Amino acid sequence: MSQKRQFHRHPMRIPLTIQTIARTGEQHLIEAVYTKNVSLGGLAFTSEQAWLAGSVLHIHISAEPPFTFIGKVVWCQPLHTEPSTSPMRYDIGVEFMAKKASMLDELVRIENYYKLF
């Protein structure tokens, strides 16, 4: 993963349900996670799974109204946790596969929705 950022990252904690869009015969992976941050180009989250770069994901946010979009994994970095008996975790970077400016606006709206509770 390059440390050169194309867009500024905004820390946000939004619950997501991530699901792979698998080819016929492949198993769908599903995981509930929280965003770490979002930017105009995508988002990052921490996962118990090592998502493969290039994987296309269906991402769902339970808000009012619900929001669903498609993203592509662009990087996966293992996190080193202590003690070594802890389960391995990974930071995952996802690129939005739609209009990026409207995606960021929508995520900010959703974050504000969750702050109401």
C-alpha positions in Angstrom: 0.0 0.0 0.0 1.4 3.4 -1.0 1.3 6.1 1.7 0.6 8.7 -1.0 -3.1 9.6 -0.6 -5.1 10.9 -3.5 -8.0 12.2 -1.2 -8.1 13.4 2.4 -9.4 10.8 4.8 -12.2 11.6 7.3 -12.5 9.4 10.4 -16.0 7.8 10.6 -17.4 4.8 12.4 -20.4 3.5 10.4 -21.6 -0.1 10.6 -21.4 -1.9 7.3 -22.3 -5.4 6.0 -19.7 -6.5 3.5 -20.4 -9.3 1.0 -18.3 -10.6 -1.9 -19.8 -10.6 -5.3 -18.7 -14.1 -6.2 -18.6 -15.8 -9.6 -20.8 -18.9 -10.1 -19.6 -21.7 -7.9 -17.6 -19.5 -5.5 -18.5 -19.0 -1.9 -19.9 -15.6 -0.8 -18.0 -14.2 2.2 -20.1 -12.0 4.5 -18.9 -9.9 7.5 -20.2 -7.1 9.7 -17.6 -4.3 10.2 -17.3 -0.6 11.0 -15.6 2.0 8.8 -12.3 3.4 10.1 -12.4 6.3 7.7 -13.8 7.5 4.4 -12.6 9.7 1.6 -13.8 10.9 -1.7 -12.3 7.8 -3.3 -13.3 5.1 -0.9 -13.2 3.8 2.7 -11.2 1.7 5.1 -12.4 -0.9 7.6 -10.8 -3.5 9.9 -11.7 -7.1 9.3 -11.0 -10.6 10.7 -10.7 -11.7 7.0 -7.9 -11.1 4.6 -9.9 -9.7 1.6 -8.1 -10.2 -1.7 -7.1 -7.1 -3.7 -9.4 -6.9 -6.7 -12.4 -8.5 -4.9 -15.6 -6.7 -5.8 -17.8 -6.1 -2.7 -21.5 -5.4 -2.1 -21.6 -3.0 0.8 -24.8 -2.3 2.8 -25.4 0.3 5.4 -28.5 0.0 7.6 -29.8 3.5 7.9 -33.0 5.4 7.0 -33.2 4.9 4.1 -30.8 1.9 3.7 -27.9 2.5 1.4 -26.1 -0.1 -0.8 -23.1 0.4 -3.1 -20.3 -1.5 -4.8 -16.6 -1.2 -4.0 -13.4 -2.9 -5.0 -10.7 -4.0 -2.5 -7.4 -2.1 -3.4 -5.3 -3.1 -0.4 -5.2 -5.4 2.6 -2.7 -4.9 5.4 -2.2 -7.3 8.4 -2.4 -5.8 11.8 0.0 -7.0 14.4 -1.9 -7.5 17.7 -0.7 -8.5 21.1 -0.8 -11.0 22.5 0.0 -13.4 19.7 -3.0 -15.6 20.7 -5.4 -12.9 19.5 -7.1 -13.5 16.2 -5.4 -11.9 13.2 -7.0 -8.7 11.9 -6.5 -6.7 8.7 -7.0 -3.2 7.6 -8.8 -3.2 4.2 -9.0 -0.3 1.7 -12.0 -0.2 -0.7 -12.4 2.0 -3.7 -15.9 3.3 -4.6 -17.1 2.0 -7.9 -19.6 4.8 -8.4 -19.8 8.6 -8.4 -17.3 9.4 -5.7 -18.5 12.9 -4.6 -22.1 11.7 -4.1 -20.8 8.6 -2.2 -18.9 10.8 0.3 -22.0 13.1 0.8 -24.1 10.1 1.4 -21.7 8.6 4.0 -21.6 11.9 5.9 -25.4 12.0 5.9 -25.4 8.4 7.3 -22.8 9.2 9.9 -24.9 12.2 11.1 -27.9 9.8 11.2 -26.0 7.4 13.6 -25.0 10.4 15.8 -28.7 10.9 16.6 -28.7 7.7 18.7 
